[in-house]
């Protein structure tokens, strides 16, 4: 396998429907299919294939969406079954959650799954045992570590470069930049919507100049300008964080186009990147 193209952008979608994690979520409009279609058209425009880290209730609720993603040549990977942080699970519960995720995906036609992303990037030094379970189940890569201090989960000592963490399992950490006092994942989610573009461009430039791929994460809701306003799950009912959840969604694709044009990025799947990385060993 050839070395990944210069300026590799590991664009990825954490494919989940936040409504399904809320007690009254089904009262709100279903938006996931329409929003995912917008991402697919963006990727098609750039003749690119990306990775969709998929929660277990997506293939249950939207099996045709999973089949559509596969039919267009994109990668489906695991994002857990119930979207519960790794730190909240025992080893047995973690393994069972993975197996259920794989089973649900298989029912929708997604087989030969080799990639995993932990909810909220929740693999840390204390839960590194998860790597062994992933390797045992045949996964070849994970993208589950935020290598910086973080209010939720972070593994600062992991470092910015991908590395083998168990058997042949490659961990591809989330890209971060800044100072030792503020090191943030500039290329994903709310950070990509909120941070000034010069800072984001600098993050991409620094990583590409080191020969590192830029890893990212986006959600369907990150581009949703029509969603009703509600308190998002998992943010402890914080009005401040909830406001950020809606901030600057309308400019997401404009920002993505800026990055693609500025750096002539090449988007590839995590699977392709992991195969090329292992091929260099």
N, C-alpha and C positions, 0 to 999 in steps of 0.2 A: 504494500500500500504506500502510495506517495505521501510525502510530507504535506500537511495541510497548507492551503494557499496562504500567502501573505495577507495580513489584515483580515483574519478570520473572525467573523462575528457569529457567535453561537446564540443566535436569536431563538428564543423558545417561549412557548405559551404554557402557563400553568392552567390547564383546562378544567375549570370548576364553575359551578353555579352557586353563588353565595346564598341565593334564596333557599337552597336545600339545607342550609345549616342554621336556618332561622325558624322559630316556632310558627311564625305567621308569614313565612317567605312566599308561599304559593299565592298569596293575595296580590303579589306584584307581577308585572308582565314578564314572561319568559323572553330572554334576550340573547342567550348564549349562542344559538344557531346563527342568528343574523350577524352577531359580532365576530364570530369565528370565520364566517364567510368573508368579512372585510379583511381579516388577517390573511386569509388564503389568497385573496386577490392582490394584496400587497406583495406577498411572496411570489405569486405568479408573474407580476410585473417585473420583478427582479430575477426571474428564472432561478428561483432558489427553493431548496427543501429545508424544512425546519423540524424541530422536535416539539411534540405536544405532550407534556407531562400531565397525565390524565387521572383524575379522581374516580373512584369506583362507581359513584352514582351517575356519572356522565354516560357510560355505555348502557346503564339501566334505563335512563330517561331519554337519551338521544342516540340510540344505536346507529341510526342512519348517518348521523354526524361523524361518528367514528369511522364508519365505512367510507364516507366521502373524503376524509382526511387521508386515509390509507390509499384510496384510489388515485389521489393526486401525487402520491409518492413521498409523502411526509412520514416521519417516524412517530409512532406512539410509544410512550414510556410510562412507567408507573409514577403516581404521585400520592400513593397510599389509597386505601379503600375509604376510610372515614375522615380523612384529613385531621388526624390527631397527632400532636407532636410526639417525636420519638421518646422524649424524656417522660412522657405520661404513660408509657407502656413498659411492660416487662418484655423479656426476650421472646417468650412464648406468644404474647399478644402481638408483638411486632411481626413475627413470622406469620401468624395467622392472618393478620391484616394484609400483608403482602400477597399471600396465597389467594385471598378473596379478591383483591384488586386484579390479580392475574386472571382469575376465573371469570370475573365480570367482563374484562376486556376481551377475553377469548370468545365469549358468547356473542360479542359484537364484531368478531372477525379479526381482532388484533392479537396475533400470536407472535412467537419468537421475540418476546420482549427482553431487552438486555439492559435497559437504563432505568434509573430510579432517582427521584428527587424527594427529599423529606419535606413534609409540611413546615413552613416557616424556617427552612434551612436549620432544622433542629438537631442535627448531629453535631455533637461537641466532644471534647475529650472524655466526658463522663458517659457518653452513649456511643463511643467508638466501637463497642461490641456489635453494633448494627452492621458494620462492614463485613464481619465474618458471616452473618446470616445472609446478607446479599450475595456474597461469593458462593455460599453453600447452595443457594437457589439458582445459580447460573447467571446472575447479573455480571456484566463486564465493566460497567461504569456507574458512578453515582455523581450527582451534582447537588450536594446536600450541606455544604459547609460555607458559612459566612466567616471569612478569615479576618475578623476584626471584633473589637468590643461592640456590643449591641445590647439594647435594653431587653430584648427577648432572648436570642440565642446567638452566640458568637464563639469562635475558636481562633483567637488572635494568633496563637503560635503555629497554626497550620501552615501559614505562608501563602503566597499568591499563586504558586505554580502547581499544576496537576501532579499527582504522584500515586504510585501503587500503594494501597493501604491494606489489602488482604488478598493473598493468593494472586490472582490476576485482575483484581478489581481496581479500576482507576477512579480516584476522586478528582473531579474537576470543580474547584471551588469557585464561588461567585466572585466576579471582579469587583475590587474596591479601590478607592483612591482617597487622598486627602493628607492629613497630618496624623501624627501619633495620637493627637487629641480628638480628631474627628476623621475617621476612616469610614467612608460610606459606599454602599453599592450603587455607583453612579449610573449604571446601565440597565436598571430594571425598575418596574413598577412605579410607585409614587415618587421615588427619587428621580427617575428619568423625567417625570412630569414637572417636578418642583424645582430642581437645581437649575442654576443659570446655564445656558448652552455653552458658554466659554469653558466652564468647569467640566462639563460633560465631554466636550471635544478634547480637552486636555487629558482626561482619563483614558479615552480611546487612544490618543497619540502616545501616551506613556506605555500602555500595554503593547501596542503594535510595534513600537520602537524596541521593546525587549523581546519581540518574537512571541509574545503571548496572545492567545485568542482572548477576545472579550466575551465573557459569559453574561447572560441576561435572563430576566424573567418578566413576562407580562401576563396580564389576565384579560379575559373578555371585558370586564368592567373598566379597564384602563382607557378604553376608547369610546365608552358609552356616554353619549351626550343626551340620551332620551330617557334614561332610567329614572324612576321615581326616587325621591329622597327618602332614605331610611338609615337607621343605625346599623352599620356593618358588624357582622360577628367577629369576635376575636380581638377587639380593640378596647375591651373593658369599659364600654359605653362612654368613651372619651369624645366630647364634642369637637375638640381640636383635631384629633386624628381622623374623625369621621369627615370633617371638612376637607382635610387633605385627600381623602379617598375620592373626592369629586373634583379636586383642583386640576385645571388645565387639561382635561380630557380631550377637548376639541383640537388641541395642537399636537397630539401624539404622533400622528402620521407625518405631519410637517417636520417634527423633530427627527423622526426616523429617516425621512428622506434627506435631511441635512447631513446626518451621519453617513448614510450610504454614499452620497455624492462627494462629501468632503474627503473620505478615506478610500473610496472605491472598494468598499467592503465586499467580502465574499461570505455569504451565509451558507453554512453547511449544517448537517445534523450532528448531534452529540455522538451518535453512533459512529458516523464517519470519522469524526475527529478522534474518538477513542481508539478506533482501529488504526488510524495513521500514527497516533502517539505510541501505541504498543509496537507498531511495526518498526519504529526507530530504535527500539531497545536491542 
